[in-house]
């Protein structure tokens, strides 16, 4: 018998099929290609999405130093590395490696293309640093993940030469130099703005094994990555001594020994979870996409090759060509769409009325957290979210899970979910002891 720790959630609720069946007119196109392009353009206009190909070729030292200092801030509270508290000397070394003294008065920006998934970090270091001495899974120097074939602007290099300070379409920070190939703005822009491409629609795909190029072996490519199709080849032409028939031939970026960009053709089988062009933006496709992450381990800032709550949303919508801000607060307050800010004094019954009006794909925000509404089932409201943990009512939990022991907090029990899961809004609580419903601060419907 399955242990049902997530109260009021049945096994079939962990699949998209049920929610698609419950969704009326789920196949209707809710955003067209033109509307998505306008949506992204509005995001650039509002300043929460960056058109990195429209940046000035030359910037002042003050601009770069200010940008770096906005990211690379020394935390106010204690931090721990390998169980030991870090001190001022440790931070001094990090600041020295940022190499701000060597930033020139005028900087000619460089363009790069990411060759494999990596991390965007607070400081130019791989050190994992935590709030608690026994923590292992919330590295506070981890800002975000960056995926293969993503473009970036490079503004500065660390003193040890191993890191670049970069800007992507929705974030800035330090990226390992070895993950980026330097190229001309023209070739990278043409690559990224190609019209004929495939987009990865699976949680991730693994490249066909390449016996000749080590950089292409056992390489995972994540959902939302866009790869241009090479159309000027015959089916008889070999790609790394392999026939291309039955495969997409796509251009993939490599980093040469001198750090420069080189494109090579690789094969992606037709039966991989990819799609030629972006997916049509319908509610059934949104549900299908987000449920592909169900059960994936939580990864703060993309750690553990995973996602956190906001990047779960980002990666789902990337398959439709929709661009989102990196953090949940910006997704609520800055991104385009119909936004409803929920006042903390709003009565419970009014909150329920709002939930009654929601359609699948609508985003629900709490402080520091975002979830996607997936449907109403027997007068209960369900979400899918990437969450570290939830609290449930102690009495309800014990009635459904006799003999099971979890961390008890007065009348609530903490469940360390640490992954993508389905929850019923009336059954779960935050660390404050309040129900999720009472902690909702905003609703975002990007389709209005």
N, C-alpha and C positions, 0 to 999 in steps of 0.2 A: 504493500500500500504506500503510495507517495505521501511524503510529509508535506503538508500544505502550510508553509510558514507565512505565505502571503495571503492574508485573510480575504475570503470572498473572491478568490481568483482560482478558477478551474483550469485544468490542464489545457483544454482547447483554447483558452484565452491567450496562450503564449504563441499562437499562430495568427497570421494576418487574415486567414480565410474567414474566420468568424466575424471579424470587424468589417471586412469588405462586404460580406453578406448583409450585415446590419445597416450598412451605409447606403442611403438612397442616391441613385444616379451617380454611383461611384466612378463610372467611366467618363463622365462629362469632363471636358477640358476646362480647367478653372483658370489657367493662365496660358495664353498663347506665347509663341516665340517672340513676337513683337512686344507683348506686354512684359515679358521677362527682361528683354533688353532695356525697356524703359525703366523697369524696376531697378536694375543694376545701375543705370545711368543716374537715377535719382539718388541712389546710395552714394555714388561718387560725388554728386553735387552737394549732398548733405555732409560729406567728409568722413563717413565711417567706413567707406571702401575707398581704396587708393587705386587710381589708374597709374600704375608705375611707369607706363610708357609715355605719360604726359608730364613727367617730372622734368625740371630744368637740368641741363647737362652739367651745370656748374653750381655748386652751393657753397655757402660761407661756413667757416669753421664753427661759428656760434650756433648755426642751425644744427650741425651734426652733433656737437657736444651736448646741446640741450636735449636732442632726441635720445642720445645714449643715456644721459642722466635721468631722463624720465622713466627709462626701463630699469637701469642698473642702480636701484636704490638699496641702501643698507637697511635691513628690516629693523624695526624698533624693538621687537621682542627677542628673546633668546632663540638661538638656532643650534642644531646639533648635527655633527658629522661623525659617522661611525660610533654613535653613542656618546660622544664628547662634545661639550659646548664649545662653539667657535668663539674666538676672541678678536680684539681689534687688529692684532697682527695679521690674522687670517684675512680680514676684509681689506687691509692695506695692500696685501699681495694681489688680491683680486682687482683692486682699483689700479694698481701699478700695471697689471697686465692689460687693462683696458686701453692703455697707451694714449690717453687723451692729450698729453703734452706734445705728442708728435703729429697730431692732426694739423694739417696745413691750413693756412688762412683761406685758401680756395681749393676746393676738392672737385675734381672731375669724376663724376659717378661712373661706376662700372656696372654692367649687367651680368647676371648669372642665371643658370638654369640648374635646378636641383636634379641630381642623378640617382638618388635613392632616398627613401624616407629617413628623416632625421629630426632633431629637436631644435626648437628656438628657445634659448635660455636667457636667464636674467643676467648672468655674468659669463665671461669667456672661460668656462670650466665645466667639466663633466661631473664634478663633485655633487653627490646627492645630499641635500641639506634639509632637515626637518624641524618642525616646531617642538616635537617631543623626542626624548633620547631613545625611546623604544619604537618609534614609528619607522615604517619601511615603504609606505605606498603613497605618500603625499610630499613628493620632492618639491620644496618651495622655490627652487631655482629653475623649475620646469615651467615654461610659459606656454608653449604650444608645440604641436607637431607640424612638420612641413613635408609635403609629399613629392614623389618623383614627378618631373616635368613641370614643376611650378617655377615661375620666374621670380627673380628678386633683384633689388638694387643693392649694391654693395657700397657702403660709405667709408668704412674704416676696417683696419686689421688690428688684431691683438699684438701685444709685444712679443709673445712667443711664436707668432706667425701661424697659429693653428686655428684661429677663429676669425670670422668676418661679422661685422655688424651690418645687418641687412633689413630691408623693408620688403614685405610681401603685400598682397592685395588687402590683407586685413590685420597684419601684425608686424611688429619690429622686435629685433633682439639679436642675440649672438648665435650663429650657426657654424658648425664645423666646416672649415675650409675644404676638407676632403669630400664633402657632400655636394659641392657646387662646382660647376664648370663655367669658366668665364667665356663670354662670347660678345658679339656685337649686338647693339640694340636692335638693329634691323633684322638679323637672322633669328633672334629670340622672339621678337614681336611677330614675325611671320609664322614661326612655329606655333606660337600660342594662339594666334588668331586664325588658324587654318579653318577652312569651311567643311572639309571632309575628314571626319575623325571617328574614333570609337571612344566611348566613355565606359569606365569600369563600373558595372552596376552590382557586382557581388561585393560582399564585405571586403574581400580582397581576392586577387588571383595570383597564381604563381607562374612565373615565366617558364616557357619550355626550356629544358636544360640545354646549356650552351657549353660544349666541350672546349671551345676555343677562347672565350672571353670570360675570365674569372668574375668580373664585375656583373655579369649577367646570370650568374648561377644562383639558384635558390633565392631569387629576388621576388618579394611580394609587392604587388601594386594595389593600392587602396581604392576603395569606392570613391568615385568622383574624379579620378585622374583621367585626363583627356589626352589621347595619343593620335597624332595625324596619320592618316592612311597614305601609304605610298602607292600611287596608282599607275606609275610608269614602269611597271614590271610585267613580264609574261608569267603565266602559271608554271612554265617549265624552268624558270630561273631559280637557282638554288640560293637559299639563305643559310649561310654557315653549314653548307653541305646537306641541306634538308629541303625537300620540295615544299613549295609554298601553297600548293593546292589544298583547299579545305581550311585555310588560315587567312586571317587578316595580316597583311604586311604593314607594319607601322614603324614610324621613325622614333627612335629612342635616344636620349642624350647620354653621352659618355664623357668622362673626364680624362683627358690625356695626361701623360706624366708631367707636362709643363703647366697643368691646370686649365688648359684651354678646352673649349667645347668641340665635340665631334659627334655627329649624328651617325647612327647605324640602323640598319633595318633588322627588325626582329619579328617573330611569328607569334600571333595570338590565335589559337584555334577558334573556329566559328562557334563551337559548343561551350566556350567559356562564358561566364556571366558578364558579358559586355553588350553594348548596344551601339549601333552605328548612328551617330548623332545623339543629342540629348533625349532622354525619355519625355514622353508627353506628360504634362503636368495635370494629373488627375488624382482624385483622392485614393483610388485603389492602388495606383502606382506609388503614392506617398506611403501608404500603409505597407505595401510589399517591401519597399526599400528599408524603412526603419526597422521592420521586424527581422531583417537579415542580421541585425546586430543583437537580437535577443540572446541573452546568456553570455555575451562577451564581458570579460573582466573590465572593471572600471580602471581607467588610466588617467590620473590627474595630468592635464596638459598634454595628453596623448602618450603618457608613459605606458610601458608594457605592450607597446604596439597596439594600444587600444584608444579609447576616447573618454572624455568626461561629458558632463551633461550638455554643455553648449556645443561641443564638437560633434556630438551625436546628431544634433539638429543640422549643423553646417554640412556634414558629409552626406546626410540624407538628401538635402536640397541641392547639393552640387551636381547630382545626376540629372537635374532638370536645367542646369545652367544658372541657378539662382545663387547669388553671393550674399553671405551673411557676415555681420561683425563677429569677432572672436568670442567675446564674453557675453554672458547672459544679460547683464545689466544694459549693455549697448543694444543687444538684440531686442529688448523690450522698448527702450526709450529712444533709440536712434534709428533703428531700421525702418524701412518703408512698410506701410500697411495700416490697417485699422487697429489702433491701440486703445484699450480700455484700462485706465489706471484704477485699481480697486483700493479705496480708502480703508484704512485699518478698522475704522468704526462701522463699516458697512455691515448691516445685520445679516445673520446666517441665511434667512429666507430669501434675501435679495441675491446673495451669492448663489443660492440654489437656482434661482431664476436665470442667472447668467449661464450657469452650467447647462441648463435645459436648452439654451439657444445655440450651444456650440456645435460645430461640425468637425468631423475627424480631420486632423491636420492642423487644427488651431493650437497655438502655443500657450501654455500656462506658466506663469512666473511666480516664484517665491523669492525671498531674499537670497541671492547667490545660487539660485537653482532654476532650471527650466525643464519642462516636460511637455510631451505632446498628448493632447486629448485624442483618444481613439474611438470613443463611443459610449453610449448609454445602454446598459443591459439590465433589464428588470429594475428600473429606477435607481440604478447605481452608476456612478461615473468613473470611467477608467482612463488611465494614462499609461504611456510607456515612457520610461526615463532611465538615464544612467545615473545611478545613485550609490553613494557609499553605504548608507544605512538608513533605516526607518524605525520608528517606534510604533508599536501596536498596543491595544488595550490588553492588560495582563489577564483579566478574567476571560475575555473572548479567546485569547491565544491558548490559555490552559484548557479551556473546554474543547478546543479543536485539536490540541496537540498534547494530550495527557502523557506525562512522564518525560517530556522534552524540557531541557534546561537552557535558558538563554540569560543574557545580562538583564537584570531587573532594575528598573528605576521607579520606585514608589509604585504607582498603579500602571506603569507602562513597561514594556519589554523591548529592548533594543535588538534589532535584527541586522547584522552586518551583511547586507546584500552584496555590495561591492561589484555591481555589474548592471547590465541592462535588464530591466524587468518590467512586468505589468503590475500596476497597483490600483486598488479601488480607493478613490479619494476620501470617502467617509470612514475608511478603516485605518488610515495611517496618520501618524503624528510626527511633528518635528521635535527637535531636542528641547524646545521650550515647553513641550507638553500639550501644545495646541494642535488641533486637527489641521491637516494640509489645507482644507477648504478655508479655514479661518486665517491662514497665513498667505493666501494668494494676494499678490500685490498688483498683478496685471495680466491682461489677456492680449494676445497679438494674433490677428487674422491677416496674413499677408495677401489674401486673395480678395480683399475689399479695398 
